[in-house]
């Protein structure tokens, strides 16, 4: 089976794009992020890209429909659509006589945190020299090493087709396949800093970066404050000492931020979908910039952003000014309702 055949099948199964990297490209990878720890005899890594529909970001852009991005563009891809695709492609590879490990963003058991440090008292290696379970291969780095795109300043994988509007799944396999060329850094990202300017929590610094030598290239991206991002992601604003809020159930440390219209954080969808900020800086601002430059292959009739970005005024005056103005269909007059004052 050739690389071209693998790519054709991947797209038939539901992937939007597919790239292949030889396992030697992971030479020097951190132990806890090395696919060879999972499959010592691996020859290739197949990266499959799944687009986040531009329309799934529309409701957050307008401030009217938030669950669609979390469900369809985040949790649904991660926990439903992507696993089906990588599992079914892995079956075909195994039918050819080669072992295959399907992987996606399902990393709940990983031994490292979002910064790459080992979690305290989480797990331990089963033998000297082995990684602690669970190994978590970086999907963005895998996308880069398999030739799908480059790592942008925001640390997001940027592809020629969709920019940052993408989620990645991979297959680690013993099958030896012809690799794709790695995209030269700077092909798409021109460091316009739109991601820095528009991140609502200021999580992407303009003056603090991470440098790494990966795949024969010197890479540099922002040293993103992942702890702060975890709060911003959920539409939460951490309160100063001495103040209390009830935005997040079970915590008194947060209030609703100016980019969350919810009195309290909505429930989680698919174990992870709670993206209230809608990736405003790292995805939406970057996408707007790339589309304006005309460098993406996925073209649209109309621009994504058509008006000034909204914010929510949570002062008493703001709440009073923006009360819902809605009459339910078939509603009884207020004087005839049981709940009427």
URHUKA-V884970 format. One record per helix or strand of 3 or more residues. SS is the DSSP state (h for helix, s for strand). FROM is the first residue (numbers start at 1). TO is the last residue. If there is no record, write none. Layout:
# URHUKA-V884970
<<SS	FROM	TO> <SS	FROM	TO>>
This chain:
# URHUKA-V884970
<<h	3	13> <s	17	22> <h	23	26> <h	31	33> <h	35	38> <s	44	51> <h	54	62> <h	67	95> <s	100	103> <h	139	145> <s	149	151> <s	157	159> <s	166	173> <h	194	198> <s	209	214> <s	217	222> <h	226	233> <s	236	238> <s	254	256> <h	280	293> <h	316	321> <h	334	336>>
